[in-house]
Structure formats: C-alpha cells, structure tokens
Amino acid sequence: MKEIKNVADFKSIIETGKPVLLDFYANWCGPCRALLPTVEKLAETHAEDFEIVKVNVDTNRELAQQFGVRSIPALFFLKDGEVQERLVGVQTESVLESKIQQYSVAV
C-alpha cells in the first residue's frame, strides 16, 4: 500500500486520474491500526482501478490540515481531484467496498 509522504506525492497520485481513497492515520492510533488490514486488503483488490493510499498525520501535517482532519482514522474519497465523501472512524470492509464501487463507476 502506498504512503503519501508530502504534497508532491499527493499531487502525483491525483494526476493518475484514478479515483482515490486517502486514509489519514497515526501509528499511535488504536482504531487506525484496527482499520489498516481492511484498507490494505482493499488496496490490493482494487490496485488496477482505485488508488488507496495512507497519510500519516504526524509526518504530513500540511496535507492533514489541507483536508481539515480533526480526528482519525479519516477516510476521504476523491474523484477528479475533488473530495466526494469523508468518513471518520473505523469502517467495515463492506461499507468501504460499496463506496469504492460507487466512485469507480464512470459517471
């Protein structure tokens, strides 16, 4: 699973043209660690059609601030570089899968 380390990484991910799921997390965050296996599994499953990447809020404060992250885990679905939806807290695999399907479909 890719990790965004700076704003330049973020811009290059957006430029791929694929829909994106940003997972804002921190190493010390229990719920983030609980969610990680689910997000990693989805990243593997959808590698061809969806960019699923993680962003450490401790090492990437600028991006966390840009997205207004107040609590973690925070998940942002982006399409065409625009935030479509934001989820906060641990989510089930089925919820995330349905969102990925929703934003994968060409509108």
N, C-alpha and C positions, 0 to 999 in steps of 0.2 A: 504494500500500500504506500502510495506516495505521501510525502510530507512537504507542506509548503513552509519554507524557511524564511522567506522575505516577500516583499511586494512584487518583485520581479518574477519570482516563481508563480505567484498568483496570476499575474498578467499572462504568462506563457500558458498556464492551464486554461484560462479563459479563451485564449486565441485558438485553441484546438477546435472550437466550435461545438464541442460536445456539451450536453448538459452536465452540471457539476453539483456534487454534494460535498459541502465543506463541513467537517467535523471539528469544531473547536473544543479542545480538551486541555487537561493538565495532568502531569504524571502523578501528582498527589491526590487527584480527584477519584474517589471510590466509584461513583456512578459512571465516570468516564471509562475507567478500567473495565467495569461490567459491560459497557456497551461496545468496547473495542472488538471482541471476537465477532460480533454480529456485523459491524461495519467492515471489518477485514474480509469476511466471507462474501458480503455483497460486492465489495471492490473486485474480488476475484471473479465472481459470477458475471459481473457487468463490465469487465475490463474493456470490451470492444465498443460499447455504446454509451458509457457513462464514466465521467471522471469522478472518482470518490477519493478524497484526499483529507488528511488530517492537518490541523493547525494548532500548535502548542501556544496557548495564550501567554505563558510565561516568557517564551523566547520570541514571540511575534506580537508584541503589544500593539504595534501600529495597525495591523490588519484586524485584530480583535476590536480595537477602538473604532476603526472604519465601519465595522459591521454592528457596532453598538452591543457587543457581547457583555452581558451583565452577570449571567450565571451559566455554568457549564454542567454537562455537555450541552452545546448549542449546535444545532444542525441547520444548515442553510442550503436550500435547493435553488440553483441558479440556472437560468436558460437564457441564452444570448447575452450573457454577462449581467443579467438583471436578477435580483432576488425575487423568486416566485413564492417562496414559503419559508417559514422559520419554525423549527420545533425545539423545545427546551426540555432537557431531562432525558432519562433513559427511555428508548422507544423499542417496541417489539420488532422483530425481523419482518413480520407480515405488514406492519404499518410502513416501514421503510421501503419494503419491496413494492407496495402499492403506489407509493409516492414516486419511486424510480420509474415504474411503468407509466404513471401519469405524465411525467415530464420527459420521458423518452419518446413518446408518440409525437410525430410531427404534427403541428397544429396548422 
